[in-house]
Amino acid sequence: MVKLKSSVKQDHIDLREKDFLRKEITLSPIAVAVDRLRLARGEKIMVLILEKKPVFQEVNPFYYSGGSK
């Protein structure tokens, strides 16, 4: 959730998805979605950021072929 700080003087600000592509927020974004692009004082908006995370390959995978364990 995002809302305006009380120190902001404007009654609203216009946002872009690009505003959330900052290294303080995300390092490996795949997509950003903002439910509304105009944020007014007292309102909250939802921002979703999808990130790409490394997938570690298992060194010794376990294969079960049926029968008793």
Sequence and secondary structure as in RCSB ss.txt:
>XXXX:A:sequence
MVKLKSSVKQDHIDLREKDFLRKEITLSPIAVAVDRLRLARGEKIMVLILEKKPVFQEVNPFYYSGGSK
>XXXX:A:secstr
 B   TT  SSEEE  GGGG  TTT SSEEEEEES SEEETT  B EEEEE       SS     SS  
